[in-house]
Amino acid sequence: MQSKKRIGSRIGKKVRSLANRAIASLSQLAGPLIGNEKTGTADADGEDRMFSKGSAAPKERRVSAPPPRSRYPLEYRWEKVPIREVRPALRRRSASLSPGAEWHETGPRDQPFDFSMAIARLTEDIAKRSPYFAHLQTSRILIGYVQARTGERHGLQARVTPLRFAGGDLVRVRRGIPFQVQRYFEGDREFLYLMTFCLPRYLERDFDDKLTTLFHELYHIGPRFDGDLRRHEGRCHLHTHSKAGYDLQMAAYANEYLKERPDPALLGFLRMDFAQLKQRHGKVLAALVPRPRLVPSAG
């Protein structure tokens, strides 16, 4: 019994000691906070009054901090946008040309096929022929690619990345820190959108799917062409309330474009797959640039 009492007494002393230490530490923390609150240095106006005569504010009580540094640049500038060769997928397909493929025009056969240039030319023709895409400034749409890691046909086909915030704003403040989307330049020309295709996966789809996908991505570009996306009413502001209905509408726009009888040479590459283009031209090339990021801005 006596040993139990001694043990209980020791435990009680330790508990009281820990409690006293906790109370002491809390009082030390509360002291400066209460003092600052009384002198007014916790708000911006009070801080201005206190240090208006040249004295420096204590470092540990600094109210605002400069934007954090980013290892990513605010701008990318190229004399020419970098072009890279698209690699075949891990599951390689045979390169035998299907019947009729030899008749599709895709450019000089002794030169590599430039996928980005082909999409740009087709997009320019769509903007000329279709009233729904007349607002597009094709020279300010950077067309790039991302390498598909597998030979799967399903997954990402293409995407459009806006290079401005909603309303075309360059800078947006978040939690007191200004951020901007990285800016892309080729010479003095600034791009407002980055349209990226997953290759060679995109080229493995059939012709109708490839053309509809292109229309799908182009329609995401805002009607003001200010670097922002097209925004629909409601919660699903990118694809309306029905993505299936959105895709059907894009297929209808694509069919209307084909009724205008565009130059077959603009569409020939969409009627062939990656292996066929590679066999014919030796290489398939496309622009390869970093994906845009939000980076802290000076303001």
C-alpha positions, 0 to 999 in steps of 0.5 A: 500500500505504501509503495502505491501511495509513493508512486501515486504521489510521484505521478501527481507531482509530474502532472502538476509540473507539466501543467505549470510549464504549459501555463507558463508557455501559454502566458509567454505567447499571450503576452506579445499578442496582447501587447501588439493588439493594444498598441495597434501593430497587428493591423496595417494602419497601426504598423504604419503609425508605429514605424513611420519615423524610420524605425524598422518593424521586428522581423518576427512580426512582419505582416506581409511577405513578398511573393515566393520565388518560383523555379519556373520562368514567367515567360518562354521565348523562342526564335522558333518553337522547338520541334521534336520527333514523335516516337512510336508507341510501345506497342508498335503496329505494322506499317503496311499501308491500307487500301487507298492510303496511297491516294491521300496527299500529305506533302512531300514524301522526301521530307518529315511530316510536320504534324503541328503545321498540318493542324495549323493549316487545317485550323486556319481553313476551318476558321475561314469556312465555318462561322462558329470559328471565325474568331480564331486567330490561328497564328496565336494558337500554339499547337504541340504534342505530348508523347503517349507512353503506351499504345492504348487507344483510349485516354487523353486525345487532345486538350486546350490550355488557356494562357490567361485567367477568366476574362482574359486577365493576366494576373490573379491574386490568391491568398494575397499573392499575385499569380500569372500563367506562364507566357509563350512567345515566338519572336515578338508573337505571343500565343494565347492558347496551347492546343496539345495532342497526345501522339501517336494515340490521336492518330490511331483514331478513325477519320471522323473521331480525329476531325470531331476531336479537333472541332471539340478542342477549337470550340473551347477557345473563348469567342473573344479570343482573349486567352480565356475559355468559352464558358457556358451557363450552369455548373458544367461551364466547359461542356454544358450540361451534357458532354455527349450533347456537346460532342454531337454538336461538334460532329455536326459542325465538322460535317458542315465543314466537310460539306464546304468541300475543303481542299483534300490535301488539308485532310489527308493526314487525318485519313492515315495513322501514325505508322503510315505517316512514318513509313511515308515520310520517315519521321513525324514531327511536332512542337514540344513545349512545357505545360503552362504553370501558375507562377508567382508574379511581382504584381 
